[in-house]
């Protein structure tokens, strides 16, 4: 009888162990450097009305990546708890928050410069996914930026602008427009 109890306890102990996937793809120094912001740093932007908005880096975290962790990283949750879904790489998320109007910018980098940009404001959440590939030097409000990434998208039905954004690994977000709202980095 004791033998069956010991076998039962051993099976119970083995079945309650959680096996995590083997090690994940790590971020290279180049990947990490693609987001130039550091915790506590402030960055100023002009909005569409010409008002200055100050954003402060409120979060800078590197963690095993999956969609649940990404959501938690952007919205301030725990990114290190065991995930419901599998993950196979690390990510770095940096969040900038603005006290004026509750706006938030989120930047996430994954291996090979896969990038997620998030813009959050009261009642709205907007995400862009892709790869950071410089596609030219650009001039924004008279300031020239080399090696910038630019994407623009119009509605195929109405022709209206859906979004327009410029990003540079040296300075971060240079310009962002969605609808009537825009941000232009103040150099």
Number of C-alpha atoms within 10 A of each C-alpha: 6 7 8 9 10 11 12 12 12 11 11 11 10 10 10 8 8 8 7 10 9 8 11 12 15 16 19 13 8 12 20 18 14 22 24 13 23 15 14 13 11 15 20 16 21 16 18 13 10 11 10 16 19 16 21 20 20 17 19 20 15 18 17 23 25 18 13 15 25 21 13 13 27 24 14 13 13 12 20 14 10 12 15 10 10 14 18 13 16 19 24 23 24 23 25 25 21 19 11 10 10 10 17 22 21 22 24 26 25 24 18 13 20 15 22 18 19 16 19 17 14 9 5 8 11 12 12 14 11 12 15 20 15 15 12 12 14 17 12 13 10 7 9 10 18 14 15 23 21 20 13 12 13 12 10 9 6 7 9 11 15 14 18 16 20 20 23 23 20 15 16 17 24 22 21 21 18 15 10 10 11 18 22 22 19 15 9
